[in-house]
Amino acid sequence: MMLAVTTYRYRSQRTDEPLQIRLVELAREKPRFGYRRLHVLLRRGGGHVNHKLLQRLYREAGLMIRRRKRKHCVQVGQPLRTWTAAHQEWALDFAHDAVACGRAIRVLSVVDAYTRECLGLEVDTSFTSRRVTRVLEMIVPERGEPQAIRCDNGPELTSRHFLAWCIGRKIELVHIQPRKPTQNAHVESFHGRLREECLAVSWVQNSLVARRKIAV
């Protein structure tokens, strides 16, 4: 019987069963390791395996790890409002800079959306939500509570503590959309002046000096 040359197929005589068995054993020991990390373990054990072959065996053995898709909160647009008096809405945000030793600092700004007055400036290397509410509690006795607070979606401003603090005082919390700083334009405009008139022209040695120079 004559066969066309194009019908010839090469059949490998090599068997990958021992490698697949070893791969499954390692996967059971390290269930969260992907094929690349398992490949490293095999190489440490003295085996020299092509990573593409290992990926194929890994897939055929049904070891692919299902990664959960991270859910993002969908934020609707929050256009700037028109206010008629002071303390109807405060705008919060952080400015970033570095001191002479290279350490990063953050500046928390609280700006009145109607008067554009800076009500508070707090400087530190890091902020927690409780630190943010302490700053606000220092302003409230003198200025009174605002009707609303506008801010971004940073972890300090979306934490349970900060949300509970606003709810307990019946303050409306307005979160802007991610990557939409223009929705918090009042404090962004203030930060532009802060960088131009203070941060860009000052060279402080450490965060303590920065706190004395910037904080109000």
N, C-alpha and C positions, 0 to 999 in steps of 0.2 A: 504494500500500500504506500503510495507516494503522498507525502505531506509537503505543503508549501513552507518555504523558509520562514515566512512571516508568522506562521503558527507556532514556531518553536518558542518555548518558554524555559527560562532557567529556574530551577527549583533549588533553593539553598539547602545544603545538607546540615547546616548549623541549627541547633535547637536553642531557643531562648528560655525554655521552661525553668531551668535552675536559677537563672537571673531573675525571672519574674517571681519565683517563689521567695527568693531573698529580698526582693523589692517589697513584696507584700508583708514580709516579716518586719522589715524596718518601718514600713508605714504604720503597722499596728503598734510598734513601740513609740513612734513619733507621729501621732495622728494629725497634727497640725502642720507637718512639714510638707512642702510641695516637692515636685520631682527634682528641682534644682538643689535643694538642701539634702535630699536623699542621695543625689548624685555625689555630693561632697562626702557623705558618710561611706558610700561604696568605695570611693577613691581612698579614703583613709584606711579602709579595710584591705587595701591592696588590689582592688579591682579596677581595671581600666576599661570604662564603658563609654561609648559615644553618647552624648547627651540627647541626641535626637532619637536614638534607639530607646534610651531610657524613657523619654517622654511618650513614645508610642506604647511601650509596655505598661507604663503608668496609666495611660488612658484606657487601654484594653482591659486592665484589671479593675476598672471602675473606681480608681482612687482619686479622681479629680475632686478637689475641694470646692464646694459651692460657696462663693463669697456673697455675703449679704450686701445688697445695694443700700447704701446709706440714704436715709430719707431726709430730705431738707424741708424745713418749714417754708411754705409759700407765703411771702409777704406781699401784700397789695401796696400800691403806690400811696405815699403819704405826702401830698403836696403841702407846701407851707400855707399856714392859715393867716388870716388877717385879724390881728388882735387890737383891742381898743384901750387897754390899760396894762400897767406893769403887773408882773407875777401871774399872768394868765398861763404862760408857757415858759418853762426853762429848757434850755438846750444843753446837753451834756456831750462831751467827747474828750478824747485823749490826744495830746500832741507828743511827739517822740523826739528825743535828742540824745546826745552823749556828752559826758564830761571828759576832762583832760586825761584821766586814766583809762578811758575807753569804755567805761561801763555805761550802759544805756539807762536813761531815765524817762519817766512818763510824767506828763503834766495833765492833770484833770482840770478841765475848764467848765464852769457853770455860767451860762450867759442868759440874760433875760431876752426873750424873743421880741419884746415890744420896745424896750428902752435901749437894747443892745449893750447894756451895762454888764460888766463882768462881776458876778456875785461871789465867785470863789475860784481860787487857783491853788491846787495842791500838788506838790512835787514829791515823787518817790521812785524807787526802782521798780516797784510792782504794786498792784492794787488788787484787793479782794472786794467782793460785793459789800461786805460789812464796812470796809474802809470807805467806800463810796457813800454809803448811807450815813456814816459818821460825819462826813464833810457836809452833806445836805442838812443834817440835824444841827450843825453849827450855824447854818445860814437861816434856817426857818425861824428861830426865836426873834431875829432882827427883822427879817423881811416878810415872814408869814409863809404859808404853804402855797405852792402854785396849783393851778387847776390841772396842768398837764406837764409831763416831762418828755422831751423828744430826745432820742438817742439811737445809736446803732445797735447791732446784734452781738456785741462782744460778750464773752462769758460772764463778766462782772455785771452786765446790765440785763442779762436774761436768766440769772440764777433765781432759784426759789426764794432766797432771802430778799433779793431786791424786788421781785414781784410781790411778795407778801408785804414788804414795807410800803409799797405804793398802794396796794389794795387796802391796807389797814388805815391809811390816811386819805383814802378816796381820791387819789391822784391818778388821772388818766395817763397811761404809759403808751407813748407813740413810738414804735420801732420803725425805722426807715427800712427800705429795701436794701439787701446786700449790694455793695458796689454802686450805691447811689448817694454819694456824699452831698449832692446838691439838694437832697431832701432835708438836710440839716445845715442849710447854707449860712445861717446866722453864726453858729459856732465855727464853721469852716472859715468864714470871713475873719472872725476874731483871731483864729490861729494863724492866718496869713500875716496879720499885723504883729502877732506875738513873735513869729519867727523872724520877721524883717527887722523889728525894732529891739528885740531882746536876744533870742536864741542865736541868731546869726552873727551878732556883734559881741557876744559875751563868750568868754572861755574860762569856765570855772573848774576848780580842781577836783571837786567831789560833789556828791549829791547833797551834803549838808550845806555847802556854800550855795548850790543851786536853789535849795529850799529857801534860804534867807533872801536870795536875790529875786526870786520869781514869785514865791507864795505871797498871798495877800490875806 
